[in-house]
Amino acid sequence: MTDTTAVPAEANIDSASLERLRATVRGPVLTPDDPELAVEAACFNIAVTHRPAVVVGATDESDVVEAVRFAVAERLNVRVQSTGHAAIVPITDGLLITTSRMNTVTLDPESRLATIGAGARWGAVIAAGAEYGLAPIVGSSPGVGAIGLTLGGGIGPLARSHGITSDWARSFRVVTASGDAVTASASENLELFWALRGGKGGLGIVTEMTLELAPLRTLYAGGLFFDGADDIEKALRAWGEWVQQAPDNVTTSVAIMQMPDFEMVPPPLRGHTVLHLRFAYPGDAAEGERLIAPLREAASVYIDAVAEIPYTAVGTIHNDPEQGMPTWIYGTMLTGLDHDAISAFLEHVGPSSGSPFMIAELRHLGGAMNRADADGTAVSGRDAAYLVNLITANPQTFAEAAPAAAAALVEAFGPLLAPVTNINFSGDPADPLTFARSWNEPTHERLRLARSTYDPNGVFAFGPALQG
Ligand SMILES: Cc1cc2nc3c(=O)[nH]c(=O)nc-3n(C[C@H](O)[C@H](O)[C@H](O)COP(=O)(O)OP(=O)(O)OC[C@H]3O[C@@H](n4cnc5c(N)ncnc54)[C@H](O)[C@@H]3O)c2cc1C
């Protein structure tokens, strides 16, 4: 756990202003001496404890407007949190707006448009769409916040067949640094709309998003598990060959998973190191079975959990943890994958590598991700071929073992390393190196201009330049 005892309290905040804020907003206004602050600011990543000067639990757009205006008047920087899935570094200053109360999801089945509150998680959007056979194009975990993921792009289990989540965004309501609420869409505030789809932060607080849903009721999807070093290598190499010819409408990924010997892990996996091969085909089961056949035959399948599933079970493809846990994540992207890259992956994160990672995954990208107009949004990493994502839950590895192991793997990928990594996977945006590799230079420059238009004084803390 992070020690937050030395964090300065709200000493410089005008107490009359704070009382006025409390009287104006409907949600709670908390300072470090309020015991509720810890719960209000709690994160999915339980290794991080936030203790900002003020937390405003916003209930609607007007609460967000008041909170931003208060912060500007008090010279506090502003951050926003929905679920804390992206929490990496404790927040120790400024004002934090929490959005978990703004979690309504409404749907117009005719236009296929869902209106999603700032604090809604994907699970609620999936449930709202299911009644009408409509599906949001989500990330791997239904527990992740819809807005946070979309602002970074959103690369999920249907990335190759349906593209990036933000390609389905149709409009945003945003409170900018002036304290005004504006709409950003293809017809209003075009540059802000461009920036919000992939630019992630430093632009404003999104209070609501309109997202088009895809007509999709079922998937032929799930995971194949391979156990033991031989089968893991055989299956991984077969997948590495298979993806070279994979059709665009199938999205797959593989993860070497070191399952802990904990009771919460189901017995067949508990204490095992397995290869989890994820498969998602948004079509009928017969064709799905034909497509997956070479992967099923690649090695001896330990657990076969691929079948026709309702879209409501999309989260079972990756089976990400739902409960918060200590998390250290590192992502990078590759331009290709060959025999040597797979050897490097096995050597550095394979069953006998001694790797610190609970999950080391390779996601196959491309397909519909590439077909979208690259200049139409600020999403980075769109043209990469693979995503590498490394996760450890053991805090003892966070400071040294995990970063060193990630750096060694990155070096081993050599020329296949892509120059940028999508911001949802790249790490702490406040770190200058992470920030630099999250977009290419033209996109960085265009984002700089958008941020300076909508937040000229850097009220919204995001990226190294804006850290106070
Ligand atoms: C288990 C797990 C699985 C994941 N799977 C995927 C995946 O498949 N694909 C993918 O692309 N990413 C994935 N991610 C990364 C995820 O998309 C990012 O961590 C995302 O930022 C989480 O959003 P959140 O709202 O849940 O988190 P939070 O930590 O609450 O928010 C993260 C950031 O999003 C921004 N943000 C959130 N709400 C608002 C708002 N209302 N207005 C303005 N900015 C806002 C802020 O910059 C905030 O710091 C995963 C992460 C985890 C931990």
The ligand as a MOL file (V3000), in Angstrom:
LIG
                    3D

  0  0  0     0  0            999 V3000
M  V30 BEGIN CTAB
M  V30 COUNTS 53 58 0 0 0
M  V30 BEGIN ATOM
M  V30 1 C -8.5560 -5.4030 -16.1060 0
M  V30 2 C -8.3700 -4.3700 -17.1900 0
M  V30 3 C -8.7500 -4.6710 -18.4870 0
M  V30 4 C -8.5920 -3.7280 -19.5030 0
M  V30 5 N -8.9480 -4.0580 -20.7820 0
M  V30 6 C -8.8090 -3.1580 -21.7690 0
M  V30 7 C -9.1610 -3.4830 -23.1140 0
M  V30 8 O -9.5350 -4.6130 -23.4200 0
M  V30 9 N -9.0210 -2.5230 -24.0550 0
M  V30 10 C -8.5960 -1.2640 -23.7640 0
M  V30 11 O -8.5250 -0.4350 -24.6680 0
M  V30 12 N -8.2330 -0.9440 -22.5110 0
M  V30 13 C -8.3160 -1.8570 -21.5240 0
M  V30 14 N -7.9420 -1.5330 -20.2540 0
M  V30 15 C -7.4200 -0.1940 -20.0000 0
M  V30 16 C -8.6090 0.7370 -19.7130 0
M  V30 17 O -9.2690 1.0450 -20.9000 0
M  V30 18 C -8.0890 2.0190 -19.0970 0
M  V30 19 O -7.4760 1.6990 -17.8740 0
M  V30 20 C -9.2310 3.0250 -18.8890 0
M  V30 21 O -8.6700 4.2780 -18.6940 0
M  V30 22 C -10.0760 2.6500 -17.6990 0
M  V30 23 O -11.1330 3.5610 -17.5780 0
M  V30 24 P -11.9190 3.6390 -16.1970 0
M  V30 25 O -12.8750 4.7660 -16.2940 0
M  V30 26 O -12.4290 2.2980 -15.8580 0
M  V30 27 O -10.7460 3.9740 -15.1850 0
M  V30 28 P -10.4220 5.2820 -14.3450 0
M  V30 29 O -9.1050 4.9710 -13.6940 0
M  V30 30 O -11.5390 5.6660 -13.4740 0
M  V30 31 O -10.2230 6.4040 -15.4250 0
M  V30 32 C -9.0890 6.3530 -16.2230 0
M  V30 33 C -8.8430 7.6510 -16.9070 0
M  V30 34 O -9.8310 7.8370 -17.9040 0
M  V30 35 C -10.1030 9.2230 -18.0250 0
M  V30 36 N -11.5110 9.4280 -17.6830 0
M  V30 37 C -12.3410 8.5830 -17.0310 0
M  V30 38 N -13.5710 9.1330 -16.9540 0
M  V30 39 C -13.5030 10.3360 -17.5410 0
M  V30 40 C -14.4390 11.3870 -17.7800 0
M  V30 41 N -15.7020 11.3050 -17.3800 0
M  V30 42 N -14.0040 12.4890 -18.4300 0
M  V30 43 C -12.7380 12.6040 -18.8380 0
M  V30 44 N -11.7960 11.6590 -18.6400 0
M  V30 45 C -12.1880 10.5320 -18.0140 0
M  V30 46 C -9.1850 9.9380 -17.0700 0
M  V30 47 O -7.9790 10.2770 -17.7600 0
M  V30 48 C -8.9080 8.8820 -16.0380 0
M  V30 49 O -7.6810 9.0920 -15.3710 0
M  V30 50 C -8.0560 -2.4580 -19.2120 0
M  V30 51 C -7.6460 -2.1570 -17.9090 0
M  V30 52 C -7.7900 -3.1040 -16.9140 0
M  V30 53 C -7.2970 -2.7810 -15.5310 0
M  V30 END ATOM
M  V30 BEGIN BOND
M  V30 1 1 1 2
M  V30 2 1 2 3
M  V30 3 2 2 52
M  V30 4 2 3 4
M  V30 5 1 4 5
M  V30 6 1 4 50
M  V30 7 2 5 6
M  V30 8 1 6 7
M  V30 9 1 6 13
M  V30 10 2 7 8
M  V30 11 1 7 9
M  V30 12 1 9 10
M  V30 13 2 10 11
M  V30 14 1 10 12
M  V30 15 2 12 13
M  V30 16 1 13 14
M  V30 17 1 14 15
M  V30 18 1 14 50
M  V30 19 1 15 16
M  V30 20 1 16 17
M  V30 21 1 16 18
M  V30 22 1 18 19
M  V30 23 1 18 20
M  V30 24 1 20 21
M  V30 25 1 20 22
M  V30 26 1 22 23
M  V30 27 1 23 24
M  V30 28 2 24 25
M  V30 29 1 24 26
M  V30 30 1 24 27
M  V30 31 1 27 28
M  V30 32 2 28 29
M  V30 33 1 28 30
M  V30 34 1 28 31
M  V30 35 1 31 32
M  V30 36 1 32 33
M  V30 37 1 33 34
M  V30 38 1 33 48
M  V30 39 1 34 35
M  V30 40 1 35 36
M  V30 41 1 35 46
M  V30 42 1 36 37
M  V30 43 1 36 45
M  V30 44 2 37 38
M  V30 45 1 38 39
M  V30 46 1 39 40
M  V30 47 2 39 45
M  V30 48 1 40 41
M  V30 49 2 40 42
M  V30 50 1 42 43
M  V30 51 2 43 44
M  V30 52 1 44 45
M  V30 53 1 46 47
M  V30 54 1 46 48
M  V30 55 1 48 49
M  V30 56 2 50 51
M  V30 57 1 51 52
M  V30 58 1 52 53
M  V30 END BOND
M  V30 END CTAB
M  END
